Amino acid sequence: MPLLRFYLGDKGDDGADGIDGFTPADAGGSLLSQPLLDSFIDNKISKSANISSTILSHSSYVDRYGRNEWSNKEEYTNYVPFSNDFSQWDDISGRWSVIGATIDPLGGSDAVEINLDVDTDVLSTPTYIVEDIVTIAPLNGCISFYIKTISGDVTGLDITVGSDTHTLPPPTSEYMRVVFPLYIAGAFILSINPRGKTGARVALYGAQVEDNLTARRLIVTNGAPVTKDSEAGTIRQSDKGVLIESGKTNETHFSNDLSKWSIDNGTIEQSPIPDAFGHVYQSTRVVFGSLPNIEISTTTDALDNGETYTVSFWAYNTGGSLSSIIVSLGAGADVDLGIPPVSGFERMSAKCVTNNTDELIIKLESLSLNAQLLISSVQIEKDNITSYIQTGPAGVARIPENFNMAYDYNFPSPALSWSLVFGKEVMIDNSDVKTIFSNGEAGSNEFSLSYQNRLLTLNMGGNTITEDMYDFRKVALVFDGAQVKFYGEKVLISTQSIAPSSFISALVYIGYNGTDEYINSYLSNFMAYNVALTENEIIYLLGV
């Protein structure tokens, strides 16, 4: 008669009792399911603690699906005075008229049906059709609105921002939300320009100019800008964990608008192919002229002469043959980046040394003159490469994210037994101190855990122990009141003695030390227990 056997515990080495053997593992399910701290898990900052996060700038990251995305700021503003009431928009040249209300994309009746009173497809650029004045401070943001064709011949769409015209996807019979990110220099005339024949009709809804680089939920306005809290999901989370970075500046000018760059022997065009962040009709396409070599360049913020910077951008050769991409900072040495991919955008980077001139130069060669190269999201930054920061006519600094929580009830006392578990990804091996957690104190009051080069250092009251833990994605530390055990994945790496400390601070900082020592990588599954867990319990938590 066949037997059905049930085993407790988690899988590990063959033949080990309670792991892949024939006896239960010594893992207390009730204990493990009730950690003091359970944070930076899938889709949540924490299950158990009230962790405060501060997101003051729009920062980029790669989400769990491999897409480049932007985090939300904690609040945002719609600067368009009348988001839905297009009867308040101007028709200075008599080119359109309001028919009345119509069904909007959310199922209401707040959209406006507009009739084209003249042939707008023959008007030269820049032109102004449905226009309004938007008062705004200079910023990197985006323009968005909903549009669809109701009837007649509508063959195109563009927007005029000040004196610049940008082509957009033509409207269809279904609503689409058009999103166009760009640097906005200040107060400007915004004109939505459906291109078609007299009598054609379109529906417009939800015009928004906001201080985010991708469109958020519509904020309805009726005569003045309105500011609201952002929707949830502001942290930069992916399958690797939560990305926590220090402040950094992109020194490039017009990082995603090559139309503002200088170019020799070629032109820059808008591309219908989405850029590295999914936006269409950005000025990213480089078109060769009559010679096989092109040089494009842009000014930068003041660079420190003789210093090393990382230059990076996303590149995609959509057709033809490209021989090389070479970059330099001013008169500094050329660096060959190799050949860009032909199947999609890839971020390419190189270390470059400056030499007197505040300028980025990119040299391209296509012997057949037929390369169809897209260059998106260019960045120049000191030291190592970090997430992309979009810029306008000047460099832009990323404001670092800050995560902290009250110590009481959320974190174990350093004077008693405790256990810590965490994961980390994409951490650079260098001399910078990369903090996992800190109580923000120093000397005899300090309680912190950080990496420097390959070493993980535990500091309790000024007493420190270190272990080489760099190669492990998942790490655990167990303190029994006198000794600490270091685990990398399922392996006990070492046991070291350390004297406990007793100071309890007001706050615990996660991913940084409260000032300037950031982890600069992904942190995940950060857990804390106020007991010394067993080896089988640690193996279970590490997911082996």
Secondary structure, 3 states (H helix, E strand, C coil): CCCCCCCCCCCCCCCCCCCCCCCCCCCCHHHHCCCCEEEEECCEEECCCCCEEECCCCCEEECCCCCEEECCCCEEEECCCECCCHHHCECCCCCEEEEEEECCCCCCCCEEEEEECCCCCCCCCCCCCEEEEECCCCEEEEEEEEEEEEECCEEEEEEEECCEEEEECCCCCCCEEEEEEEEECCCEEEEEEEEECCCCEEEEEEEEEECCCCCCCCCCCECCCEEEECCCCCCCEECCEEEECCCEEECECCCCCHHHCEEECEEEEEECCCCCCCCCCEEEEEEECCCCEEEEEEEECCCCCCCEEEEEEEEEECCCCCCEEEEEEECCCCEEEECCCCCCCEEEEEEEECECCCEEEEEEECCCCCCEEEEEEEEEEECCCCCCCCCCCCCEEECCCEEEEECCCCCCCCCCCEEEEEEEECCCCCCCEEEEEECCCCHHHCEEEEEECCEEEEEECCEEEEEECCCCCEEEEEECCCEEEEEECCEEEEEEECCCCCCCCCEEEECECCCCCECCEEEEEEEEECCCCCHHHHHHHCCC
